[in-house]
Amino acid sequence: MKSLSELISAITVEEIIGSEDKEITSLVCDSRKIELGSLFVAVRGVNVDGHKFIPIVTVGGVSAIVCEELPERLESTVTYIRVSNSAVALGFLASQWYDNPSRHITLVGVTGTNGKTTTATLIYEMARLGGHKAGLLSTVCNYIDNEAIPAEQTTPDPLTLNRLLRKMVDAGCEYAAMEVSSHAAHQHRIAGLRFAGGIFSNLTRDHLDYHKTVDAYLQAKKSFFDLLPPDAFALTNLDDKVGEVMLQNTAARRFTYSLRTDADFTGRVIESRLDGTLIAFNGHEVEVLFTGRFNAYNLTAVYGASILLGWNPEKVLVDMSMLVPVAGRFQAFRSGKGVTAIVDYAHTPDAVVNVLSAIRDIVGAKGNIITVVGAGGNRDKGKRPIMAREAALRSDRLILTSDNPRFEEPADIIHDMEEGLDARARAMTISIADRREAIRTAVALAAPGDVILIAGKGHEDYQEIKGVKHHFDDRETVKEIFSETEL
């Protein structure tokens, strides 16, 4: 429990009606979780306005309510705290409730369209290789040192974030890395957290179903850097067209990384193969188990962050060579007949281009590339034809299939993708709604030396159809089909 006065000392209050001299039993933003003595924060969500539940939680025995608008009827037993933005208030209240864990751990946030999961995960791994206890908050899985905790969102809500950070601190973690999604920044889920550093990977079209415009999407990403404190570092990709924009209004120490030009941290790809790359970080050559220029960017960001965190430069280089790819990120499987399948989370046009370009750079004219790709339902429809077009341009055969259709019909999504194909592209494209059959067809079409890219789902082990998650794992599926075809 905490006193109400102690809790609200962390937020900017516009008006208080009622006593501050109360003990609070729980902090909640979900009306279904209230209990006697709770502090309820009425947040205006994307689909639901928490203010509508104030009458319900009042009857349920809350002790205090934080809101942007006071209800018409005030109960004498309830303290009302009016604020200008209850989502921001929730972030600071959550931090206060859990004794401000981000102030007791070195927290690094990673934002951008692509590369967040890989970059955050590798920083976590670098900390552990360096002998430190560390935590991770990511799309694939959350970790408290070596304890895995399933992830439900790229960036959780403020209460979950601070609860996990508190567990990390209590477990003795010195460092934590986390993905910062554009949704989380826009919805103030990271309000109240103190970051020691921020990293920007890149920005391409994504989440326009939510942000509506690319500029709004950019501003959501930029807001993360705008709030970094002066003693933090801000590390940006100098090769991205908006990389320097991210640093325009930050108070943090500014640093850059690049594969193409002079920067604080440079990566130079010397040799690339399907099973690894020889790369030079600031002139120091290292053999890494990653492939593709997009991974070279991720690794250069990790190298830069490691140096900025004060880790020993020589050991950083050694540890970089020991890193392994994140599950479902350019994860390669090879059949006994010499066919390679690569499973990757690429679900944006730019990510598809990056992965296919990396494969073509290595395969050259020695083998064909067969791409299996779909698009998620109830998301940005505008990127569907673009993804199909970019995939067709860089593949020898293209198979359009289902991803997570959610509440849309797979055939409708595939039709949207087909709109991006010209006559040449249509001639080399097959549309198969059943994802397992699409992968099976790709394997049947492949000859020794060919590469199959299975894009879009990566680490996910389900397909979401009509609100139900059905088990489906691209990695399991391709291994099963490889085994069947080799019998």
N, C-alpha and C positions, 0 to 999 in steps of 0.2 A: 504493500500500500504506500501511497504518497499523499502528501497534503495537497489540496487544490491550489493553495497559494504558491507552493513550490513549483507545481507543474506550470501554471500560467505565467510564472516569472520568465519563462523561455519564449513567450510570444508577445506580439504587439497587440494590446487590447484597446478597443475603441469604447467599449461600455461594459460595465458589470452591474448586474441586478441580482442581489442576494449576497449571502455570506461566502467569503473565501476560506473561512475556518472550517474546513471539512476534510475528512479522510476519503480518498478515492480508492475503490477496490479494484477497478479495471478501467483501461482506456480502450474504447471501441469506436469504430465507424460503421459497423454493421448492426442494424437494429435487432437482428436475431441473436446477437451475442451479449446483450445487456444483462446485467445482474444488479442486485441491490447495491447502490453506492457507486455505480459506474459513472464515468465521464464520457458522454457521447459527443462525437464530432460530426456535425451535419455537413457532409461534403457534396458539392454539386458534381456528380459523375457524368460520364458521357451519355449513359442511358437513364440513369436514375438520380434524382435530387434528394439527398439525405434529409433536407428540410421537411419533406413530406412525412417523415417518420417521427418527427418530434412529438406529436400527440401520443403515438404508440409507446415510445420509450419513456415518456413522462409517467404513463400509467404503470410501466414496468419497473419503476423504482429508481430511475437514474438520480444521481445526486447533483449533476451539473451538465450543462449543454453548451458546446461551442458552436456558434452559427454566424452566418452573415446577415440574416434577417431574423428579428425577434418574432415569435409567434403572437397572434392576437391575444391569446389567453396565457397568462403567466401563472405558474403554480408557486405558491409561497415556499414550498419545500425544496424547490429546484433553484440552483444558481445559474443565471444565463450570462454567458460571456460572448459579446459580439465582436467579431473581427472582420477585416476587409476581405480576407481570403481564407476560408476554412481548410482548403487543401494544403496550403503553406503551413497553417497553424498545426495541422495534424503531423506534418513532418517534424516540426520542432518539438511538439508534445511527445511524439514517439521517441525521439532522441532523449528527451528529459526523463521519460518513464523508464527507459533502460539505462539510465545513468551515462548518457552520451558516449556510447562505445566507440564511435568513429574518432573521438579525440584520444583514444588509448590504443589505436592501431594505425599503421601506415596504410592508408586506403588509396588505391589508384583506380580511377574510372576510365573506361574505354568506350568511345562513341564513334559512330560512323555507319554507313550502310552495310558494308561488308568487312569481315575480319575481326569483328568485336569478340566473338567467342574464342577464336584461335589466339588472339593477342592477350586477352585476359587470362585464359587458361595457361598460356606459356609463361606469363609473369608469375602466376601462382606456382608453376612447376620450377621456375628459376629460383624462387625464394626457398623452396624445399630442397632443391639441389645444393643451395648455398648453406644448408644447415639450419634454416629458420622454419618455425611453425607458421603456417599460412592458411588463409581461407580464400574461397572462390565463390562468386555469385555469377552464374552464367546460364545461358539458354539450355545447355546440355545437362548440367548437374551442379548443385551447390556442394561445397566441401567445407567442413570445419576440420582443418588439418587433413587427416586421411579418412575422416568419416563422411560418407556420401549421403546427401539429402536430396531427394528428387526435386527438380525445378519445375514450376508450373508457369512461370512468366520469365521473360528475359530480365526484367527488373521488377522485383516484387513490390507490394504496397509498403508504405513507411513502417507499419507495425511489424510486418514480417522481416523487412530489411534490418531494422534495429534489433529485433529479437535474435536474428542470425549473427549479426555483428557482435552482440553481447555474448553469445555462445562462443564465438571465436576468441574474444578477449579473455573470457573465463577459462578457455582451453589453453591459453598461453600463446595464441597466435600473435606474431609481431607484424605481419603484413596481410593485406587482403586486396584482391583484384576483383573488379566487378564490371559487367557490361552496363552501360547507361543507354537505354533505348530512347528514341525520340519521344515515344509516348510517355515514358517515365519523366523526362525533362519537362514536357509540356504540362503534364498533370501534377507536377511538383512532388513526385514520389521521393525525390532525393533531397527535398528541403530539409535543412537541419543537419545534414551530414557534412563532415569536414574531410575534404579530400586533400591528400598530400601531392596528388598529381592527376593530370588528365591527358588522354591521348586521343587524337583524331585520326581515323584511318582514311576515309574517303566519303564522297557523297555522290550517289547516283539515284535515279528514280526508284522510290519505294514508299509504301504506306500513304499514297495519295488518296486512298479511300478515307483516311483519317485526317490528314493534314490539308488536303484539297489542292495545295499548290507546292511547287518545289521550294519556293522562297519560305513558306511557312515551315516546311520540313527542315530547311537550313537553319532558320531562326531557333527552332526547338533544339537542334544540336548545339548551336552557338551559345544558347543560354546556359549550358553546362559550364562552358569556359568563362562566361561573364561572371559567374558566381565563385570561381576559384579564389582562394585567399592569396595574399602577396607572397607567402612563404612556400606555396605550392609550385609545381612545374606544369607548364602547358606544352605538350609535344605534338606538333602537327606535321602532316604529310605535305611537304613543299611541292610535290609533283601533282597534287590534286588542285583543280582550278579554284576551289574555295578554301584550300588549306590555310592560307594566310588570313582569310576573312575570320576564321575561328578565333584568331588571336587579337583582333582589332580592339576589343574592349576588356580584355582580361587584365586583372591586376597581378596574375601569376608571372613567374619567370618564364620567358619564351624561348622555346627550342624547336628545331626543325630536323626532319629526316628526309632522305631522298635516295632514289636509285639513279637519278639522271643528272643531278647538278650538285654544286657545293652546298653542304648543309652541316649542321652540328654533328649529325650522325649519317654516314653514307653506307649503302650496301651496293656491292658490285657483283653481279652474277658472272662467274667465270665459266662454269660448266653445269649443264642441267640434264638430269636423267629422270626416268619415271620413278626411281627409288631414291632420289636425293639430288643435292645441289652443292657445288663448290662455290662459296660466296665469300667476299671480303668485306668485313665490317671495319670502317675507318682504316682500310689498308691491311687488316689482319685476316688471312685466309682461314676459313673454317668449313669443314665438310658437315652438312646438315641433312637430316632425313626428311626433307621437304622438297616439293617440286613446284615450279611456276613462279612467275614474277609477282603474283599477288601474295604468295607466301613469303617471297623475299621482302616485300613491304612489311608484312606482319612481323617477320623476324628482325628487321631493322628497327622497327618501333620497339620491340622487346629489348633489343640490345641497348637502344638509347635510354629506355626507362630504367634498365638495370644499372647503367652507369649513373643516371641521375639519382637513383635511390642510394648511391654510395657503395655499391658492391664492388669487390675487387675486380678490376678490369681483366686481369689475366685469367682469373677463375671464371668470370663471365663467359669468356671465349670458349673455355673448356666445357662449361655447362651447356652452352648453346649447341655443341655437337652431340649432346646426350638427349636433347629434347626429341619427343616423338609426336607425330601428327595427332590432332584431336579427332575423336571418333566421328566418322561421317564427313570429315573434311579432307578431300582428295585421298580417300582411303582406297588403296589398291588391292585387288584380288587377282590371282593369276591361275588360269586353268592348266591342266596337264597338257592340253593341246596348243599352248602358247598364246591364248587369248587373255588380254588384260581387261578387267572391269574396274572402273573407278567410280566410287560412290561419293557424291559431294552434295552439300547443302545448297548449292547455287540456286537461288530462287528469284533472282532479279536479272534483267538483261545484262547488266555490267558483269555480274558474277559469272553468268554463262559464258560471256565473251572471254573473261579471264581464264577460266578453267580450260575451255576449248583451245585457246591460244597457247596455253602451257603445254597441252597434249600435242598440238600440231608442231610446236617448236622441237619437240623431242622425237616424235614419230616421223615427221617430214613426209616424204612420198613412199616410205617403206611399208606403210600399213594404212588401212582405212579407219576412220572414226565413225562410230555408230552412236548416235545420241538418243537417249530416252529421256523425255522431259514433259512435264505438265505444268499447270498453274493452279494456285489455290483458289477455291471458291469463296464468294462473298468478300473479296479483296479487290484491290486496284485492277480494274478490267483493262485499263489503257496499256498496261505493260505486256498483256498476253500476246498480241500480234508481234510486238517488238522482240520478245523472247524467242518466238518461233522463227522469226526472220534471222536473228543473229545466230541461232543454233544451226539453221539451214546453211548459212553462209560459210560456216566453219566445220561442217560435217560432210561425210560422204553418203550417209543414210541418216534419216531423221524419223524417229517414232514418237508421235504425240500421244500422250496418255493421261490418266487421271493422277492428281496429286492428292490434296485434301479437298474434295469437292464441297464439303460442308453442306450447305442447304441448296446448292445449285446442282443441276444435272451435269455429269461429266461430259456428255456429248455437246452441251452448250458451251462449256469452257473450251473444249477442243476446237469447236467451230470458231470461237473468237481468236484462237491462236492461228488457225488456218488462214484467217483474213490477212495475216502478215506475209503470206507466201506468194511469190510470183509463179509463173508456169513452170520454170526450171525447178524451183524448190518443191512444188507440189509433186513433180514427177519422181522425186527421190524421197518422198515422205509417205509414211504409213500412219494411220490413226487407229489406235487400239485402246479402248477405254479401260479394259482390265489391266491393271499395272503389272500383275504377275505375268500375264500373257505377253505384254509388251516387252518385258525383260527376257522372257523365254524366246521371243522372236528375234531380239537383238543377238542373243547367243547363237541362235540357229544361223543367222546371217553372217556371223563373224568367222574369219579365217585366221590361221596362225599369224601373229604379228599385228592383228587388228586391236583397236582399243574401243571399249564400250564405255561411254559416260552415262551414268544413271544419276540424273540431277534433280534437285528440288527438295528432297526429304532428309538426306544425310543421316544424322543420328536418330531421327524419329523412328519409333517402333510401332507406329499406328497409322491408320487412315481414318480421318474424321468424315463420316457420312451420315447426313441427316441427324446431326447432334450426337451420334454415337461413335466412340473410338474403337475401331476394329484393329486387332494386332496385325501389323504388316511392317516388315523391316527389310529395306532394300539389300542390306548386307547379308542377312540370312537367306533371302530369296536368291540372290546371284550365286551364293555358295552351293545352295541346294541344286540349282539348275546346272551349274558346272559339274556337280557330282553325277547327276542323272545322265548328262550327255557324254560322260566318260566311261559309263558302264559298258 
